Amino acid sequence: MLKISVIDSRTQRRVVIEGTLIEPWIEALRCSWQAAKADLQGRKLVLDLNNVTRVDQQGESALLELVKEGTSISSSGVLIKYLLQQLTRKSKQSARIATIPACPGADRGKE
């Protein structure tokens, strides 16, 4: 089961995720996140994962997408903090791979 709540304050909008972030609920997370991004009126957007109990491969992929977008994530659990560290590393690695310039002369001989 997954519960998604949105809590607004003067300075931030917090999207609180509770339960299991697994395949049947990934699209609900994406839809809720997109809706929360709309009309922020200068507030910071934070994804709160303090009460997430399980994340499957599809959940990791969805979180990786959010990390790549620069999402602010809040978590106090050891497992989720470790997962976020791994996702941040993956995000940085994929950014480096995307910015590696082509080797000089790599297109020689293709004429």
N, C-alpha and C positions, 0 to 999 in steps of 0.2 A: 504494500500500500504506500501511496505517496500523498502527502498533504503539502499544498503550496499556499502560502499566505503572503500578502503584500501589506507592509506596515509603512505608512508615510509619517514623516516628521518634517519639521521646518527645513532641516539641512540634508536629509537623505530619504531615499525610498529603499526599504529593505525587503528583498524577496527571500522568505524563509522557507527552506525545504526540510521536510521531516519524513523519515521513513526510508524506503528502499528506492534508489535511483537505478532502476532496471528497465529493460526493453519496453514493456508496455507503457511506461510513464515518461519516456524521453521526449516524445512529441508534446506532452503537456508542459514539460519544463521549457521547451523552446518557445511555445506559444505564450506562456506566462511571462517569459523573459522579454520577448518582443513587445508585449503589451505594456510591461513595466517600463521599458525604455522610452515609450511615447510620453510626451508631455511632462518631462521631469522638472521644468521650470527652475533650472539651475541647481537642483538637488543632486547629490551623489547617489549612484545606484550601486547597491551592495547585495551580493548573493550570500546568504547565511546558510552554511552547511553544518551548523553545530549539532543538529539532531538527525543527521543522515546515518543510517545504520549499515547500509550495504550499497556498493556501486559495482555494476557489471561492466563489461567491455564497452557496450554502447553508451553507458553512463559516463565512462571515462572519455570517450570520444566527444560527447556533448560538452563535458567540462573543458576539454582541451580547446574546443571551438571558442568557448567563452573566455578562456585564459588568453587565447590569441587576440581576441577583441580588446583585451586590456581590462577585463572585468575585475572589480574589487571583490574578493572573496573572504568571508569571515568563517573561521572554524577553530574550535578548541580541542577537538578529538585528535588523538595521536595518529590513527589510521588515515583520517581525511587530510591531516597536515602532511603526512608522508606522500599520499597520493597527489596532493597539489604540488609538492616539490618535484615529483617525477613529471607531472604534466608541464610544469614550468620549464624544466630541462628540455623536454620534447619540443616545446614551443620555441625555445631559443635555438635548438638544433635545426629545426625546420626553417627558421628564419635565416640562419647562416647558410644553409644549403641553397635556399632560394636566392641569396645574394652573391654566391660564388661566381666570379666572372668566368666567361668562357676562356679556354686556353688559347693563347695567341697562335694563330696558324691552324686552329682546329678544323677550319673549313677548307684548308688547302687540299687539292686533289679531288674535289667534288665537282670540278668543272667539266 
